[in-house]
Amino acid sequence: MEPSRKRKATKAEAAQRQAVVYGQLTKGFSRYQIHQEAAEMWKLGERAIDQIIKNAREQLEKDCDITREAFLAESLQGLRNIRAQALKRGQLQVAVNSLRLMTELTGLTK
């Protein structure tokens, strides 16, 4: 292989890069910010980075494409976990707020 030619990323490397960009997108990074960091980390060109961003955005869309019922179930489970941790720590106001939010989400407070 010529020294000027770069090798293609392995599937694991590509998946890791996509995961990093996915995280950056969820944190609100701009395209410019992602390009700056990706170019520094991986020494990639603009087109390659744009493809990683595209793939990460598609994955983000798939992850967000859930039913209302599934989202409610995930939300309630998260709140149950927060409530349990708050009770263990003696943070009663946090536990009460978690319970209040669970009742609001299920429509029991109407």
CORHU-V972401 format. One line per field, one symbol per residue. ss: DSSP state (A for helix, B for strand, O for the rest). phi: phi as a letter, one per 30 degrees, with the letter a starting at -180 (. if undefined). burial: + if it has 24 or more other C-alpha atoms within 12 Angstrom, else -. A space follows every 10 residues. Layout:
ss = ???
phi = ???
burial = ???
This chain:
ss = OOOOOOOOOO AAAAAAAAAA AAAAAAOOOO AAAAAAAAAA AAOOOAAAAA AAAAAAAAAA AAAAOOOAAA AAAAAAAAAA AAAAAAAAAO OAAAAAAAAA AAAAAAOOOO
phi = .ddddcdddd dddddddddd deddddcidd eddddedddd dchcdddddd dddedddddd dddddbdedd dddddddddd ddddddddci cddddddddd ddddddidcd
burial = ---------- ------++-+ ++-++----- +--++--+-- -+-+----++ -++-+++--- ---------- --------++ -++------- -------++- ++--------
